[in-house]
């Protein structure tokens, strides 16, 4: 007999002795590399904070040439979640993400 291609087989996941709801929630850290554009950064942070699953930390690496990003972060209402790293010079996005991930973990 040929298998029915439209039939979907379901399998149960074995979770051991624990219920799936007994697991600790994962830690979510967001890494952002900023270069000027404080309005876009504020929109992004508001989106992260407004998600249905909470973000534990937001690490911002500031490559900016001025203090606009730092000033924008200062007026946000989530300072306890934000780790701010100001780079002495623009190190680029890859190096910025490296610093953010190093800080996160």
PyMOL commands that set and color helices and strands:
alter all, ss='L'
color gray80, all
select helices_A, chain A and resi 20-22+38-49+68-75+79-81+92-104
alter helices_A, ss='H'
color red, helices_A
select strands_A, chain A and resi 29-34+57-62+82-86
alter strands_A, ss='S'
color yellow, strands_A
deselect
rebuild
show_as cartoon
